[in-house]
């Protein structure tokens, strides 16, 4: 669930990529990661602008340990991202 919420925030920020500078996007996503209690690695956000046609791509890469009944502890890898035309 937290992955989906984090990715939704990335999508919203990507939609406003024309008007928001990278520093504001990064600050908003770091605040969202803190609110959701995501691991520190989720705060390492990559923002890329460019290409033809111009686009903005926002992504992160993190993993979480989850304890599942019967299966025990598992490492889940998450790679939320969003891309929008500028």
C-alpha positions, 0 to 999 in steps of 0.5 A: 500500500505504501508503494502505491501511495509513494508512486501516486505522489511521484505521478502527481509531481511529474504532472506538475514538472513543468512548473516545479523545480527539481528541489521542490519535487525532491523535498515533497517526495522525501516528506512523503517517504517520511510520512509513509515510514519508508526506508532511507533508500526511498529518499534517494530520488532520481529526477531526469529531464530531457529527451525528444519530446521533453519528458520528466522521469522520477524514480526511486529504488528501495527494499523492505523486509516483510515477515509473512506467515509460513514463509518467514522474512522476505526481502521485497524490492520496490522501484516506483517511477513516473514519467510525463511529457513536459 
